[in-house]
Amino acid sequence: MADEFSFELIGIEEMKAELTAIERRFYQNLDRVLNDLADKVILDARRLAGLDSGDLEAALDKDTVKTDLKNMYIDFGVMASPEVAPYAWAQHEGFRRTKKGKVVHFSPGPKTISKGPYKGFMPGKKFLQNAITINEDLVLTKLAEALHFEGGALL
């Protein structure tokens, strides 16, 4: 008499479908969180950007969420206005170099000064970096929350 062993698993397809749905909801939620956080940083960066004609404030925007093999991220800053990018960089750093290599430092003009302080920072130099600093704790909290789902944690 030969020993026989057999078993049957029921519900594997349903389990796969549920796991796929959980994964989809997780990534949709993370996409939403990254977009919301980028919107908040851009809003604060606009409040902190130097003001002359308003081109710099208007040029600040975000891109779409991107995913590669190990990361999910969103780019933000001067996205769609390449003609404003050199100006934005110079304003952010607070200086520019002339064609002859001389460094010209910027001072906030009257329009920028009239914006007044915002969340502990003055508008002008390092506007994007300061907007990120303002939101650093919020970003860490919201991302930690996004990594938890349905009572379980991914980490």
MIDOSE-1310 file (N, C-alpha, C; in nm, 2 decimals, decimal comma, always signed):
residues 155
made	+0,08/-0,12/+0,00/+0,00/+0,00/+0,00/+0,09/+0,12/+0,00; +0,07/+0,21/-0,10/+0,15/+0,33/-0,11/+0,10/+0,44/-0,03; +0,19/+0,51/+0,04/+0,15/+0,63/+0,12/+0,11/+0,74/+0,02; +0,00/+0,79/+0,04/-0,05/+0,90/-0,04/-0,08/+1,02/+0,05
fsfe	-0,04/+1,14/+0,00/-0,07/+1,26/+0,08/-0,12/+1,36/-0,02; -0,23/+1,42/+0,01/-0,28/+1,53/-0,08/-0,34/+1,63/+0,01; -0,35/+1,75/-0,04/-0,42/+1,86/+0,02/-0,47/+1,96/-0,08; -0,57/+2,04/-0,04/-0,63/+2,13/-0,13/-0,63/+2,27/-0,06
ligi	-0,59/+2,37/-0,13/-0,60/+2,51/-0,08/-0,71/+2,58/-0,16; -0,80/+2,63/-0,08/-0,92/+2,70/-0,14/-0,90/+2,85/-0,11; -0,93/+2,93/-0,20/-0,92/+3,07/-0,18/-0,79/+3,15/-0,22; -0,70/+3,08/-0,28/-0,57/+3,14/-0,32/-0,60/+3,26/-0,41
eemk	-0,68/+3,24/-0,51/-0,70/+3,35/-0,61/-0,77/+3,47/-0,54; -0,86/+3,45/-0,44/-0,92/+3,55/-0,37/-0,81/+3,62/-0,28; -0,72/+3,55/-0,22/-0,62/+3,60/-0,14/-0,52/+3,69/-0,23; -0,49/+3,64/-0,34/-0,40/+3,72/-0,43/-0,47/+3,85/-0,47
aelt	-0,60/+3,84/-0,50/-0,68/+3,96/-0,54/-0,68/+4,06/-0,43; -0,70/+4,01/-0,30/-0,70/+4,10/-0,19/-0,57/+4,17/-0,16; -0,46/+4,09/-0,17/-0,33/+4,15/-0,16/-0,29/+4,25/-0,26; -0,34/+4,22/-0,39/-0,32/+4,32/-0,49/-0,40/+4,45/-0,47
aier	-0,52/+4,44/-0,41/-0,60/+4,55/-0,38/-0,54/+4,63/-0,27; -0,48/+4,56/-0,17/-0,41/+4,63/-0,06/-0,29/+4,71/-0,11; -0,21/+4,65/-0,20/-0,10/+4,71/-0,25/-0,14/+4,84/-0,33; -0,24/+4,82/-0,42/-0,29/+4,94/-0,50/-0,33/+5,05/-0,41
rfyq	-0,41/+5,02/-0,30/-0,46/+5,13/-0,21/-0,34/+5,19/-0,14; -0,24/+5,11/-0,10/-0,12/+5,17/-0,03/-0,05/+5,27/-0,13; -0,02/+5,23/-0,25/+0,05/+5,32/-0,34/-0,04/+5,44/-0,38; -0,17/+5,42/-0,39/-0,25/+5,54/-0,41/-0,25/+5,64/-0,30
nldr	-0,25/+5,58/-0,18/-0,24/+5,67/-0,06/-0,11/+5,74/-0,05; +0,00/+5,67/-0,08/+0,13/+5,73/-0,07/+0,15/+5,83/-0,18; +0,09/+5,81/-0,30/+0,09/+5,91/-0,40/+0,02/+6,04/-0,36; -0,10/+6,02/-0,29/-0,17/+6,13/-0,24/-0,10/+6,21/-0,14
vlnd	-0,03/+6,14/-0,05/+0,04/+6,20/+0,06/+0,16/+6,28/+0,01; +0,23/+6,22/-0,09/+0,35/+6,29/-0,15/+0,30/+6,42/-0,22; +0,19/+6,41/-0,29/+0,14/+6,53/-0,36/+0,09/+6,64/-0,26; +0,03/+6,60/-0,16/-0,02/+6,69/-0,06/+0,10/+6,76/+0,01
ladk	+0,20/+6,68/+0,04/+0,32/+6,74/+0,11/+0,39/+6,84/+0,01; +0,41/+6,80/-0,11/+0,47/+6,89/-0,21/+0,39/+7,02/-0,23; +0,26/+7,01/-0,23/+0,17/+7,13/-0,24/+0,20/+7,22/-0,12; +0,21/+7,16/+0,00/+0,24/+7,24/+0,12/+0,37/+7,31/+0,11
vild	+0,47/+7,24/+0,07/+0,61/+7,30/+0,06/+0,61/+7,41/-0,05; +0,54/+7,39/-0,16/+0,54/+7,49/-0,27/+0,46/+7,61/-0,22; +0,35/+7,59/-0,15/+0,28/+7,71/-0,09/+0,37/+7,79/+0,00; +0,44/+7,73/+0,09/+0,53/+7,80/+0,18/+0,65/+7,86/+0,10
arrl	+0,70/+7,79/+0,00/+0,81/+7,85/-0,08/+0,76/+7,97/-0,15; +0,64/+7,98/-0,20/+0,59/+8,10/-0,27/+0,58/+8,21/-0,17; +0,54/+8,18/-0,04/+0,54/+8,29/+0,06/+0,68/+8,34/+0,09; +0,78/+8,26/+0,08/+0,91/+8,29/+0,11/+1,00/+8,34/-0,01
agld	+0,95/+8,32/-0,13/+1,02/+8,36/-0,25/+1,04/+8,51/-0,26; +1,15/+8,56/-0,31/+1,17/+8,70/-0,33/+1,06/+8,75/-0,43; +1,02/+8,87/-0,42/+0,92/+8,93/-0,50/+0,97/+9,04/-0,58; +0,95/+9,03/-0,71/+0,98/+9,14/-0,81/+0,86/+9,15/-0,90
sgdl	+0,86/+9,07/-1,00/+0,75/+9,07/-1,09/+0,65/+8,96/-1,06; +0,68/+8,86/-0,98/+0,59/+8,75/-0,95/+0,62/+8,63/-1,03; +0,72/+8,64/-1,12/+0,75/+8,52/-1,20/+0,81/+8,40/-1,12; +0,88/+8,43/-1,02/+0,94/+8,32/-0,94/+0,83/+8,25/-0,86
eaal	+0,74/+8,32/-0,80/+0,63/+8,26/-0,73/+0,55/+8,17/-0,82; +0,52/+8,23/-0,94/+0,43/+8,15/-1,04/+0,50/+8,03/-1,09; +0,64/+8,03/-1,10/+0,71/+7,92/-1,16/+0,73/+7,80/-1,06; +0,70/+7,82/-0,94/+0,72/+7,71/-0,84/+0,60/+7,62/-0,86
dkdt	+0,64/+7,49/-0,87/+0,54/+7,39/-0,90/+0,60/+7,25/-0,86; +0,52/+7,15/-0,88/+0,56/+7,01/-0,85/+0,54/+6,93/-0,98; +0,61/+6,82/-0,98/+0,60/+6,72/-1,09/+0,51/+6,61/-1,04; +0,50/+6,51/-1,12/+0,42/+6,39/-1,08/+0,51/+6,30/-0,99
vktd	+0,44/+6,21/-0,92/+0,51/+6,11/-0,83/+0,58/+6,01/-0,93; +0,70/+5,98/-0,90/+0,78/+5,89/-0,98/+0,81/+5,77/-0,89; +0,83/+5,65/-0,95/+0,86/+5,53/-0,88/+0,98/+5,46/-0,96; +1,08/+5,43/-0,89/+1,18/+5,34/-0,95/+1,19/+5,21/-0,87
lknm	+1,29/+5,14/-0,89/+1,30/+5,01/-0,83/+1,29/+5,01/-0,67; +1,35/+5,11/-0,61/+1,35/+5,12/-0,47/+1,28/+5,24/-0,41; +1,25/+5,34/-0,49/+1,20/+5,47/-0,43/+1,07/+5,51/-0,50; +1,00/+5,60/-0,42/+0,89/+5,67/-0,47/+0,91/+5,81/-0,42
yidf	+0,91/+5,91/-0,52/+0,94/+6,04/-0,49/+0,87/+6,14/-0,58; +0,88/+6,27/-0,54/+0,82/+6,38/-0,62/+0,92/+6,49/-0,62; +0,94/+6,54/-0,74/+1,02/+6,66/-0,76/+0,94/+6,79/-0,75; +1,00/+6,89/-0,69/+0,93/+7,02/-0,69/+1,03/+7,13/-0,69
gvma	+0,98/+7,25/-0,73/+1,07/+7,37/-0,75/+1,02/+7,44/-0,87; +1,12/+7,49/-0,95/+1,09/+7,55/-1,08/+1,08/+7,44/-1,18; +0,96/+7,40/-1,22/+0,95/+7,28/-1,30/+0,93/+7,31/-1,45; +0,84/+7,40/-1,48/+0,79/+7,41/-1,62/+0,84/+7,54/-1,68
spev	+0,93/+7,61/-1,62/+0,97/+7,74/-1,67/+1,13/+7,75/-1,68; +1,18/+7,68/-1,78/+1,33/+7,68/-1,78/+1,39/+7,82/-1,79; +1,32/+7,92/-1,85/+1,37/+8,05/-1,86/+1,38/+8,12/-1,72; +1,30/+8,07/-1,62/+1,31/+8,13/-1,49/+1,41/+8,06/-1,40
apya	+1,45/+7,94/-1,44/+1,54/+7,85/-1,35/+1,67/+7,92/-1,31; +1,74/+7,98/-1,40/+1,86/+8,05/-1,36/+1,84/+8,16/-1,26; +1,73/+8,24/-1,28/+1,69/+8,34/-1,19/+1,65/+8,28/-1,05; +1,57/+8,17/-1,06/+1,53/+8,11/-0,93/+1,65/+8,06/-0,85
waqh	+1,75/+8,00/-0,92/+1,87/+7,95/-0,86/+1,94/+8,07/-0,79; +1,96/+8,18/-0,87/+2,03/+8,29/-0,81/+1,96/+8,35/-0,69; +1,83/+8,36/-0,70/+1,75/+8,42/-0,59/+1,76/+8,32/-0,47; +1,76/+8,19/-0,49/+1,76/+8,10/-0,38/+1,90/+8,11/-0,31
egfr	+2,00/+8,12/-0,39/+2,14/+8,12/-0,33/+2,18/+8,26/-0,28; +2,11/+8,36/-0,33/+2,14/+8,50/-0,29/+2,26/+8,57/-0,36; +2,30/+8,51/-0,47/+2,41/+8,57/-0,55/+2,41/+8,52/-0,69; +2,48/+8,58/-0,77/+2,50/+8,54/-0,91/+2,65/+8,57/-0,95
rtkk	+2,69/+8,51/-1,05/+2,83/+8,54/-1,10/+2,81/+8,61/-1,24; +2,89/+8,72/-1,26/+2,88/+8,79/-1,39/+2,96/+8,70/-1,49; +2,96/+8,74/-1,61/+3,03/+8,67/-1,72/+3,18/+8,67/-1,69; +3,23/+8,78/-1,62/+3,37/+8,79/-1,59/+3,40/+8,71/-1,46
gkvv	+3,30/+8,65/-1,39/+3,33/+8,57/-1,28/+3,31/+8,64/-1,14; +3,28/+8,77/-1,15/+3,26/+8,85/-1,03/+3,13/+8,80/-0,96; +3,13/+8,79/-0,82/+3,02/+8,75/-0,75/+2,94/+8,87/-0,71; +2,81/+8,87/-0,74/+2,72/+8,98/-0,70/+2,62/+8,93/-0,60
hfsp	+2,62/+8,98/-0,48/+2,53/+8,93/-0,38/+2,40/+9,02/-0,38; +2,29/+8,95/-0,36/+2,16/+9,02/-0,36/+2,12/+9,06/-0,22; +2,05/+9,17/-0,21/+1,98/+9,21/-0,09/+1,83/+9,21/-0,12; +1,74/+9,18/-0,03/+1,60/+9,18/-0,06/+1,56/+9,32/-0,10
gpkt	+1,47/+9,33/-0,20/+1,42/+9,46/-0,24/+1,30/+9,50/-0,16; +1,24/+9,62/-0,18/+1,13/+9,66/-0,10/+1,01/+9,57/-0,11; +0,98/+9,51/-0,23/+0,86/+9,43/-0,24/+0,88/+9,30/-0,16; +1,00/+9,24/-0,17/+1,03/+9,12/-0,09/+1,02/+9,15/+0,06
iskg	+1,08/+9,26/+0,10/+1,08/+9,30/+0,25/+0,93/+9,32/+0,29; +0,85/+9,38/+0,20/+0,71/+9,41/+0,24/+0,63/+9,28/+0,26; +0,68/+9,17/+0,22/+0,60/+9,04/+0,25/+0,61/+9,01/+0,40; +0,72/+9,06/+0,46/+0,73/+9,03/+0,61/+0,77/+8,89/+0,64
pykg	+0,80/+8,86/+0,76/+0,84/+8,72/+0,80/+0,72/+8,63/+0,79; +0,76/+8,50/+0,76/+0,66/+8,39/+0,75/+0,71/+8,27/+0,82; +0,64/+8,23/+0,93/+0,68/+8,11/+1,01/+0,83/+8,11/+1,05; +0,87/+8,23/+1,09/+1,01/+8,24/+1,14/+1,12/+8,27/+1,04
fmpg	+1,08/+8,28/+0,91/+1,18/+8,31/+0,81/+1,14/+8,43/+0,73; +1,24/+8,50/+0,69/+1,22/+8,62/+0,60/+1,22/+8,57/+0,45; +1,14/+8,63/+0,37/+1,14/+8,60/+0,23/+1,28/+8,63/+0,17; +1,31/+8,56/+0,06/+1,44/+8,59/-0,01/+1,52/+8,47/-0,02
kkfl	+1,65/+8,48/+0,02/+1,75/+8,38/+0,00/+1,70/+8,25/+0,07; +1,73/+8,13/+0,01/+1,70/+8,00/+0,06/+1,55/+7,98/+0,08; +1,47/+8,04/+0,00/+1,32/+8,03/+0,01/+1,27/+7,88/+0,01; +1,33/+7,80/-0,08/+1,28/+7,66/-0,10/+1,33/+7,58/+0,02
qnai	+1,46/+7,59/+0,05/+1,52/+7,52/+0,16/+1,44/+7,55/+0,29; +1,41/+7,68/+0,31/+1,34/+7,72/+0,44/+1,20/+7,66/+0,44; +1,13/+7,65/+0,32/+1,00/+7,59/+0,31/+1,01/+7,45/+0,35; +1,11/+7,38/+0,31/+1,13/+7,24/+0,34/+1,15/+7,23/+0,50
tine	+1,23/+7,31/+0,55/+1,26/+7,31/+0,70/+1,13/+7,34/+0,77; +1,04/+7,43/+0,73/+0,92/+7,46/+0,79/+0,83/+7,33/+0,80; +0,84/+7,25/+0,70/+0,75/+7,13/+0,68/+0,82/+7,00/+0,72; +0,94/+7,00/+0,77/+1,01/+6,88/+0,79/+0,94/+6,78/+0,89
dlvl	+0,89/+6,83/+1,00/+0,82/+6,75/+1,10/+0,69/+6,69/+1,04; +0,62/+6,77/+0,96/+0,50/+6,73/+0,90/+0,52/+6,62/+0,80; +0,63/+6,64/+0,72/+0,67/+6,54/+0,62/+0,70/+6,40/+0,69; +0,78/+6,41/+0,79/+0,82/+6,28/+0,86/+0,69/+6,22/+0,92
tkla	+0,60/+6,29/+0,98/+0,48/+6,24/+1,04/+0,39/+6,18/+0,94; +0,36/+6,25/+0,83/+0,27/+6,21/+0,73/+0,32/+6,08/+0,65; +0,45/+6,08/+0,63/+0,51/+5,96/+0,56/+0,51/+5,84/+0,66; +0,53/+5,86/+0,78/+0,52/+5,75/+0,88/+0,38/+5,70/+0,88
ealh	+0,28/+5,79/+0,89/+0,14/+5,74/+0,89/+0,11/+5,67/+0,76; +0,16/+5,71/+0,65/+0,13/+5,65/+0,52/+0,19/+5,51/+0,51; +0,29/+5,48/+0,58/+0,36/+5,35/+0,58/+0,28/+5,25/+0,67; +0,18/+5,29/+0,74/+0,10/+5,21/+0,82/-0,03/+5,19/+0,75
fegg	-0,09/+5,07/+0,75/-0,22/+5,05/+0,68/-0,29/+4,94/+0,75; -0,42/+4,96/+0,76/-0,51/+4,86/+0,81/-0,46/+4,79/+0,93; -0,41/+4,86/+1,03/-0,36/+4,80/+1,16/-0,23/+4,74/+1,15; -0,17/+4,73/+1,03/-0,04/+4,67/+1,02/+0,06/+4,77/+0,97
all	+0,19/+4,74/+0,98/+0,29/+4,82/+0,94/+0,38/+4,75/+0,83; +0,43/+4,83/+0,74/+0,51/+4,78/+0,64/+0,65/+4,76/+0,68; +0,69/+4,84/+0,78/+0,83/+4,83/+0,83/+0,85/+4,73/+0,94
